[in-house]
Amino acid sequence: MSSLLNLMPDPLVRSSRRVEKHNLVKRFLRQHIWSSQAVLQKVMGLESRQAAHKTLSQMEIIGLVRSHQFNALGGDITLWGITPHGQVMAFDPENESPYSAYFEPSRVSEQAIRHQLDLHNLRLEAEACGWSNWTDGDRLGVLEKSAKRPDALVKDLQGLKLAIEVERTFKTIRRYESILVSYLKMLRAGQISKVVWVSPTQDISDRLKKLITGIKFVIVAGQKVQIDPLKHHANLHFCSYADWPNYLP
C-alpha cells in the first residue's frame, strides 16, 4: 500500500496544476469570450479530451464558464464561454480592469463560430512560435470613424505590430477598397507595420491577393487616389492556414 501511495501525485501539485489550468482558460476567454473544447484543450496543454472536459466541467460548476450546444458546422458543437463572474475572476487587479463582455449564446452565429475558432487556432500557432501581445479586435475599444477593426493585432518575433485578418469568404470589391484605405492610413500613421490576410486554402489566398492588389484607385477624403504597387503593396501579405505564421515569401 505504501508503494502505491508513493506513486500518487502530491495533492499540492494536483491543486497547483488545477489552478494553473483554470487561469489559462480564464485568461484566454477573457479576450475571446468563448471557444471550443478542442481549442481550450490546447490552451491548457492537455493531451486527453477527457481531462479537458473534466476541467471545464469543474469550472462550470463553480460559475467561471458555461457551456452551450449549437447545431452548427454540419453537426452539434459545444462551446464554452466565460461568465460575468469568470470575467471578474480573470483580470489582474494590479494593472487591469475587467471586461464587460461575457458568453451570450443567443448572440453567436454559425458564421462567427467558424471564423472565431479559426482565429483562436491561429493565435495559438503564432504564440507557439514566440509571437506575443495578441489582442482580439473586439478588445481594441473605440476606433476612429470608418477605421477598419482588424480581427487581431499581434507582435511578431521582430517586435513588429501586425494587423491580422481571417478571410474565409470573399467580400465585394467596394468593401475591399474601403478596407484597403483604412489599412493604408494605419500603416502610414505607424499604428501597424504590416497587414496579413490568412485564408483556409492557398486557392482562396491567391484569389484574395489578386482582388486586393488589383485595386487601382481608392477614394480618400472624397479624392480619387491612385494605388502605387511598389509603395502601397509592400506591407500587405497573404497566406494560407498551412503557411501561417511563416507567411513571408
MARTORTI-218865 format. One record per residue (C-alpha): residue in one letter; chain; z negated, x negated, y. Coordinates in nm, 2 decimals, m for minus. Example, Ala and Ser with C-alpha at 12.3 -4.5 7.8 and 13.67 -1.06 7.14 Angstrom:
2
<residu A | chaine A | pz m0.78 | px m1.23 | py m0.45>;
<residu S | chaine A | pz m0.71 | px m1.37 | py m0.11>;
***
This chain:
249
<residu M | chaine A | pz 0.00 | px 0.00 | py 0.00>;
<residu S | chaine A | pz m0.09 | px m0.28 | py 0.24>;
<residu S | chaine A | pz 0.25 | px m0.44 | py 0.19>;
<residu L | chaine A | pz 0.42 | px m0.11 | py 0.28>;
<residu L | chaine A | pz 0.21 | px m0.08 | py 0.59>;
<residu N | chaine A | pz 0.32 | px m0.42 | py 0.70>;
<residu L | chaine A | pz 0.68 | px m0.32 | py 0.68>;
<residu M | chaine A | pz 0.63 | px m0.02 | py 0.91>;
<residu P | chaine A | pz 0.73 | px m0.07 | py 1.28>;
<residu D | chaine A | pz 0.44 | px m0.12 | py 1.52>;
<residu P | chaine A | pz 0.35 | px 0.22 | py 1.68>;
<residu L | chaine A | pz 0.36 | px 0.04 | py 2.02>;
<residu V | chaine A | pz 0.71 | px m0.09 | py 1.95>;
<residu R | chaine A | pz 0.83 | px 0.25 | py 1.85>;
<residu S | chaine A | pz 0.67 | px 0.41 | py 2.16>;
<residu S | chaine A | pz 0.83 | px 0.15 | py 2.39>;
<residu R | chaine A | pz 1.17 | px 0.20 | py 2.23>;
<residu R | chaine A | pz 1.14 | px 0.57 | py 2.27>;
<residu V | chaine A | pz 1.06 | px 0.54 | py 2.64>;
<residu E | chaine A | pz 1.35 | px 0.30 | py 2.68>;
<residu K | chaine A | pz 1.59 | px 0.54 | py 2.52>;
<residu H | chaine A | pz 1.46 | px 0.83 | py 2.74>;
<residu N | chaine A | pz 1.50 | px 0.61 | py 3.05>;
<residu L | chaine A | pz 1.86 | px 0.51 | py 2.96>;
<residu V | chaine A | pz 1.96 | px 0.87 | py 2.92>;
<residu K | chaine A | pz 1.79 | px 0.99 | py 3.23>;
<residu R | chaine A | pz 1.94 | px 0.71 | py 3.45>;
<residu F | chaine A | pz 2.29 | px 0.79 | py 3.31>;
<residu L | chaine A | pz 2.26 | px 1.16 | py 3.35>;
<residu R | chaine A | pz 2.11 | px 1.12 | py 3.70>;
<residu Q | chaine A | pz 2.46 | px 1.04 | py 3.82>;
<residu H | chaine A | pz 2.68 | px 1.21 | py 3.56>;
<residu I | chaine A | pz 2.46 | px 1.53 | py 3.51>;
<residu W | chaine A | pz 2.59 | px 1.60 | py 3.16>;
<residu S | chaine A | pz 2.77 | px 1.43 | py 2.88>;
<residu S | chaine A | pz 2.83 | px 1.44 | py 2.50>;
<residu Q | chaine A | pz 2.60 | px 1.32 | py 2.23>;
<residu A | chaine A | pz 2.86 | px 1.06 | py 2.13>;
<residu V | chaine A | pz 2.86 | px 0.91 | py 2.48>;
<residu L | chaine A | pz 2.48 | px 0.92 | py 2.51>;
<residu Q | chaine A | pz 2.45 | px 0.75 | py 2.17>;
<residu K | chaine A | pz 2.64 | px 0.46 | py 2.32>;
<residu V | chaine A | pz 2.42 | px 0.47 | py 2.63>;
<residu M | chaine A | pz 2.11 | px 0.43 | py 2.41>;
<residu G | chaine A | pz 2.27 | px 0.16 | py 2.19>;
<residu L | chaine A | pz 2.23 | px 0.36 | py 1.87>;
<residu E | chaine A | pz 2.44 | px 0.34 | py 1.56>;
<residu S | chaine A | pz 2.31 | px 0.66 | py 1.40>;
<residu R | chaine A | pz 2.42 | px 1.00 | py 1.51>;
<residu Q | chaine A | pz 2.11 | px 1.14 | py 1.36>;
<residu A | chaine A | pz 1.89 | px 0.91 | py 1.57>;
<residu A | chaine A | pz 2.07 | px 1.00 | py 1.88>;
<residu H | chaine A | pz 2.04 | px 1.37 | py 1.81>;
<residu K | chaine A | pz 1.67 | px 1.33 | py 1.74>;
<residu T | chaine A | pz 1.61 | px 1.15 | py 2.07>;
<residu L | chaine A | pz 1.80 | px 1.41 | py 2.27>;
<residu S | chaine A | pz 1.62 | px 1.69 | py 2.09>;
<residu Q | chaine A | pz 1.28 | px 1.53 | py 2.18>;
<residu M | chaine A | pz 1.39 | px 1.51 | py 2.54>;
<residu E | chaine A | pz 1.49 | px 1.87 | py 2.54>;
<residu I | chaine A | pz 1.15 | px 1.97 | py 2.41>;
<residu I | chaine A | pz 0.97 | px 1.80 | py 2.70>;
<residu G | chaine A | pz 1.22 | px 1.95 | py 2.95>;
<residu L | chaine A | pz 1.41 | px 1.64 | py 3.06>;
<residu V | chaine A | pz 1.75 | px 1.77 | py 2.93>;
<residu R | chaine A | pz 1.90 | px 2.09 | py 2.80>;
<residu S | chaine A | pz 2.19 | px 2.14 | py 2.56>;
<residu H | chaine A | pz 2.47 | px 2.39 | py 2.56>;
<residu Q | chaine A | pz 2.76 | px 2.46 | py 2.32>;
<residu F | chaine A | pz 3.10 | px 2.51 | py 2.46>;
<residu N | chaine A | pz 3.41 | px 2.63 | py 2.28>;
<residu A | chaine A | pz 3.64 | px 2.37 | py 2.43>;
<residu L | chaine A | pz 3.86 | px 2.07 | py 2.34>;
<residu G | chaine A | pz 4.01 | px 2.26 | py 2.05>;
<residu G | chaine A | pz 3.67 | px 2.34 | py 1.90>;
<residu D | chaine A | pz 3.30 | px 2.36 | py 1.96>;
<residu I | chaine A | pz 3.13 | px 2.08 | py 2.16>;
<residu T | chaine A | pz 2.77 | px 2.04 | py 2.26>;
<residu L | chaine A | pz 2.69 | px 1.89 | py 2.60>;
<residu W | chaine A | pz 2.35 | px 1.76 | py 2.70>;
<residu G | chaine A | pz 2.26 | px 1.78 | py 3.07>;
<residu I | chaine A | pz 1.98 | px 1.68 | py 3.30>;
<residu T | chaine A | pz 1.74 | px 1.95 | py 3.41>;
<residu P | chaine A | pz 1.57 | px 1.97 | py 3.76>;
<residu H | chaine A | pz 1.26 | px 1.82 | py 3.60>;
<residu G | chaine A | pz 1.47 | px 1.55 | py 3.45>;
<residu Q | chaine A | pz 1.62 | px 1.46 | py 3.78>;
<residu V | chaine A | pz 1.28 | px 1.42 | py 3.94>;
<residu M | chaine A | pz 1.18 | px 1.20 | py 3.65>;
<residu A | chaine A | pz 1.50 | px 0.99 | py 3.67>;
<residu F | chaine A | pz 1.48 | px 0.84 | py 4.01>;
<residu D | chaine A | pz 1.29 | px 0.53 | py 4.12>;
<residu P | chaine A | pz 1.03 | px 0.65 | py 4.38>;
<residu E | chaine A | pz 1.01 | px 0.29 | py 4.53>;
<residu N | chaine A | pz 1.36 | px 0.29 | py 4.66>;
<residu E | chaine A | pz 1.55 | px 0.61 | py 4.57>;
<residu S | chaine A | pz 1.54 | px 0.98 | py 4.64>;
<residu P | chaine A | pz 1.60 | px 1.25 | py 4.37>;
<residu Y | chaine A | pz 1.94 | px 1.41 | py 4.34>;
<residu S | chaine A | pz 1.95 | px 1.79 | py 4.36>;
<residu A | chaine A | pz 2.23 | px 1.83 | py 4.11>;
<residu Y | chaine A | pz 2.14 | px 1.94 | py 3.76>;
<residu F | chaine A | pz 2.33 | px 2.08 | py 3.45>;
<residu E | chaine A | pz 2.46 | px 2.43 | py 3.50>;
<residu P | chaine A | pz 2.68 | px 2.52 | py 3.20>;
<residu S | chaine A | pz 2.84 | px 2.81 | py 3.38>;
<residu R | chaine A | pz 2.99 | px 2.57 | py 3.63>;
<residu V | chaine A | pz 3.15 | px 2.34 | py 3.38>;
<residu S | chaine A | pz 3.52 | px 2.40 | py 3.29>;
<residu E | chaine A | pz 3.71 | px 2.27 | py 2.99>;
<residu Q | chaine A | pz 3.93 | px 2.05 | py 3.21>;
<residu A | chaine A | pz 3.62 | px 1.90 | py 3.36>;
<residu I | chaine A | pz 3.48 | px 1.82 | py 3.02>;
<residu R | chaine A | pz 3.79 | px 1.63 | py 2.92>;
<residu H | chaine A | pz 3.81 | px 1.44 | py 3.24>;
<residu Q | chaine A | pz 3.44 | px 1.35 | py 3.27>;
<residu L | chaine A | pz 3.39 | px 1.24 | py 2.92>;
<residu D | chaine A | pz 3.68 | px 1.00 | py 2.96>;
<residu L | chaine A | pz 3.53 | px 0.88 | py 3.28>;
<residu H | chaine A | pz 3.19 | px 0.82 | py 3.11>;
<residu N | chaine A | pz 3.35 | px 0.61 | py 2.83>;
<residu L | chaine A | pz 3.55 | px 0.41 | py 3.08>;
<residu R | chaine A | pz 3.22 | px 0.34 | py 3.27>;
<residu L | chaine A | pz 3.05 | px 0.21 | py 2.95>;
<residu E | chaine A | pz 3.35 | px m0.01 | py 2.87>;
<residu A | chaine A | pz 3.35 | px m0.16 | py 3.22>;
<residu E | chaine A | pz 2.98 | px m0.23 | py 3.21>;
<residu A | chaine A | pz 3.01 | px m0.39 | py 2.87>;
<residu C | chaine A | pz 3.25 | px m0.64 | py 3.04>;
<residu G | chaine A | pz 3.00 | px m0.71 | py 3.31>;
<residu W | chaine A | pz 3.11 | px m0.47 | py 3.58>;
<residu S | chaine A | pz 2.84 | px m0.32 | py 3.80>;
<residu N | chaine A | pz 2.73 | px m0.07 | py 4.06>;
<residu W | chaine A | pz 2.92 | px 0.22 | py 3.91>;
<residu T | chaine A | pz 2.89 | px 0.52 | py 4.14>;
<residu D | chaine A | pz 3.02 | px 0.86 | py 4.05>;
<residu G | chaine A | pz 3.24 | px 1.01 | py 4.31>;
<residu D | chaine A | pz 3.02 | px 1.32 | py 4.34>;
<residu R | chaine A | pz 2.73 | px 1.10 | py 4.44>;
<residu L | chaine A | pz 2.90 | px 0.95 | py 4.74>;
<residu G | chaine A | pz 2.77 | px 1.20 | py 4.99>;
<residu V | chaine A | pz 2.97 | px 1.34 | py 5.28>;
<residu L | chaine A | pz 3.31 | px 1.17 | py 5.33>;
<residu E | chaine A | pz 3.54 | px 1.18 | py 5.64>;
<residu K | chaine A | pz 3.76 | px 1.49 | py 5.67>;
<residu S | chaine A | pz 4.07 | px 1.47 | py 5.45>;
<residu A | chaine A | pz 3.93 | px 1.15 | py 5.28>;
<residu K | chaine A | pz 4.01 | px 1.12 | py 4.90>;
<residu R | chaine A | pz 3.69 | px 1.13 | py 4.69>;
<residu P | chaine A | pz 3.75 | px 0.88 | py 4.41>;
<residu D | chaine A | pz 3.64 | px 0.96 | py 4.06>;
<residu A | chaine A | pz 3.42 | px 0.65 | py 4.09>;
<residu L | chaine A | pz 3.35 | px 0.33 | py 4.27>;
<residu V | chaine A | pz 3.26 | px 0.01 | py 4.08>;
<residu K | chaine A | pz 3.24 | px m0.37 | py 4.14>;
<residu D | chaine A | pz 3.44 | px m0.59 | py 3.91>;
<residu L | chaine A | pz 3.35 | px m0.94 | py 3.79>;
<residu Q | chaine A | pz 3.47 | px m1.09 | py 4.11>;
<residu G | chaine A | pz 3.24 | px m0.85 | py 4.31>;
<residu L | chaine A | pz 3.54 | px m0.66 | py 4.45>;
<residu K | chaine A | pz 3.48 | px m0.28 | py 4.51>;
<residu L | chaine A | pz 3.73 | px m0.07 | py 4.32>;
<residu A | chaine A | pz 3.82 | px 0.30 | py 4.35>;
<residu I | chaine A | pz 3.88 | px 0.44 | py 4.01>;
<residu E | chaine A | pz 4.10 | px 0.74 | py 3.93>;
<residu V | chaine A | pz 4.12 | px 0.90 | py 3.59>;
<residu E | chaine A | pz 4.46 | px 1.07 | py 3.57>;
<residu R | chaine A | pz 4.51 | px 1.28 | py 3.26>;
<residu T | chaine A | pz 4.78 | px 1.52 | py 3.41>;
<residu F | chaine A | pz 5.02 | px 1.50 | py 3.70>;
<residu K | chaine A | pz 4.98 | px 1.65 | py 4.04>;
<residu T | chaine A | pz 5.26 | px 1.74 | py 4.29>;
<residu I | chaine A | pz 5.44 | px 1.47 | py 4.49>;
<residu R | chaine A | pz 5.29 | px 1.61 | py 4.81>;
<residu R | chaine A | pz 4.94 | px 1.57 | py 4.67>;
<residu Y | chaine A | pz 5.01 | px 1.21 | py 4.58>;
<residu E | chaine A | pz 5.14 | px 1.14 | py 4.93>;
<residu S | chaine A | pz 4.81 | px 1.27 | py 5.07>;
<residu I | chaine A | pz 4.61 | px 1.06 | py 4.82>;
<residu L | chaine A | pz 4.81 | px 0.75 | py 4.90>;
<residu V | chaine A | pz 4.74 | px 0.79 | py 5.27>;
<residu S | chaine A | pz 4.37 | px 0.82 | py 5.21>;
<residu Y | chaine A | pz 4.35 | px 0.52 | py 4.99>;
<residu L | chaine A | pz 4.57 | px 0.31 | py 5.22>;
<residu K | chaine A | pz 4.33 | px 0.39 | py 5.50>;
<residu M | chaine A | pz 4.03 | px 0.29 | py 5.29>;
<residu L | chaine A | pz 4.20 | px m0.04 | py 5.19>;
<residu R | chaine A | pz 4.28 | px m0.12 | py 5.55>;
<residu A | chaine A | pz 3.93 | px m0.04 | py 5.66>;
<residu G | chaine A | pz 3.79 | px m0.27 | py 5.39>;
<residu Q | chaine A | pz 3.60 | px 0.01 | py 5.22>;
<residu I | chaine A | pz 3.76 | px m0.08 | py 4.89>;
<residu S | chaine A | pz 3.96 | px m0.38 | py 4.77>;
<residu K | chaine A | pz 4.18 | px m0.21 | py 4.50>;
<residu V | chaine A | pz 4.26 | px 0.13 | py 4.36>;
<residu V | chaine A | pz 4.30 | px 0.16 | py 3.98>;
<residu W | chaine A | pz 4.46 | px 0.47 | py 3.82>;
<residu V | chaine A | pz 4.36 | px 0.49 | py 3.45>;
<residu S | chaine A | pz 4.55 | px 0.72 | py 3.21>;
<residu P | chaine A | pz 4.52 | px 0.82 | py 2.85>;
<residu T | chaine A | pz 4.85 | px 0.66 | py 2.74>;
<residu Q | chaine A | pz 5.09 | px 0.39 | py 2.86>;
<residu D | chaine A | pz 5.36 | px 0.65 | py 2.90>;
<residu I | chaine A | pz 5.15 | px 0.86 | py 3.14>;
<residu S | chaine A | pz 5.05 | px 0.54 | py 3.33>;
<residu D | chaine A | pz 5.41 | px 0.42 | py 3.36>;
<residu R | chaine A | pz 5.53 | px 0.76 | py 3.49>;
<residu L | chaine A | pz 5.23 | px 0.78 | py 3.74>;
<residu K | chaine A | pz 5.31 | px 0.44 | py 3.87>;
<residu K | chaine A | pz 5.68 | px 0.54 | py 3.92>;
<residu L | chaine A | pz 5.57 | px 0.86 | py 4.11>;
<residu I | chaine A | pz 5.32 | px 0.69 | py 4.34>;
<residu T | chaine A | pz 5.52 | px 0.37 | py 4.41>;
<residu G | chaine A | pz 5.83 | px 0.58 | py 4.45>;
<residu I | chaine A | pz 5.69 | px 0.74 | py 4.77>;
<residu K | chaine A | pz 5.90 | px 0.61 | py 5.06>;
<residu F | chaine A | pz 5.73 | px 0.78 | py 5.36>;
<residu V | chaine A | pz 5.39 | px 0.93 | py 5.43>;
<residu I | chaine A | pz 5.26 | px 1.13 | py 5.73>;
<residu V | chaine A | pz 4.97 | px 0.97 | py 5.92>;
<residu A | chaine A | pz 4.83 | px 1.15 | py 6.23>;
<residu G | chaine A | pz 5.14 | px 1.36 | py 6.25>;
<residu Q | chaine A | pz 5.37 | px 1.05 | py 6.24>;
<residu K | chaine A | pz 5.61 | px 0.95 | py 5.97>;
<residu V | chaine A | pz 5.52 | px 0.61 | py 5.83>;
<residu Q | chaine A | pz 5.75 | px 0.41 | py 5.60>;
<residu I | chaine A | pz 5.59 | px 0.25 | py 5.29>;
<residu D | chaine A | pz 5.64 | px m0.12 | py 5.26>;
<residu P | chaine A | pz 5.60 | px m0.21 | py 4.89>;
<residu L | chaine A | pz 5.51 | px m0.57 | py 4.95>;
<residu K | chaine A | pz 5.23 | px m0.46 | py 5.19>;
<residu H | chaine A | pz 5.12 | px m0.13 | py 5.06>;
<residu H | chaine A | pz 5.15 | px m0.16 | py 4.68>;
<residu A | chaine A | pz 4.97 | px m0.49 | py 4.64>;
<residu N | chaine A | pz 4.63 | px m0.34 | py 4.57>;
<residu L | chaine A | pz 4.74 | px m0.04 | py 4.37>;
<residu H | chaine A | pz 4.71 | px m0.08 | py 3.99>;
<residu F | chaine A | pz 4.79 | px 0.14 | py 3.69>;
<residu C | chaine A | pz 4.68 | px 0.11 | py 3.33>;
<residu S | chaine A | pz 4.62 | px 0.30 | py 3.01>;
<residu Y | chaine A | pz 4.28 | px 0.35 | py 2.85>;
<residu A | chaine A | pz 4.37 | px 0.09 | py 2.59>;
<residu D | chaine A | pz 4.42 | px m0.18 | py 2.86>;
<residu W | chaine A | pz 4.10 | px m0.09 | py 3.06>;
<residu P | chaine A | pz 3.93 | px m0.27 | py 3.21>;
<residu N | chaine A | pz 4.18 | px m0.56 | py 3.17>;
<residu Y | chaine A | pz 4.43 | px m0.38 | py 3.38>;
<residu L | chaine A | pz 4.58 | px m0.67 | py 3.57>;
<residu P | chaine A | pz 4.94 | px m0.78 | py 3.47>;
***
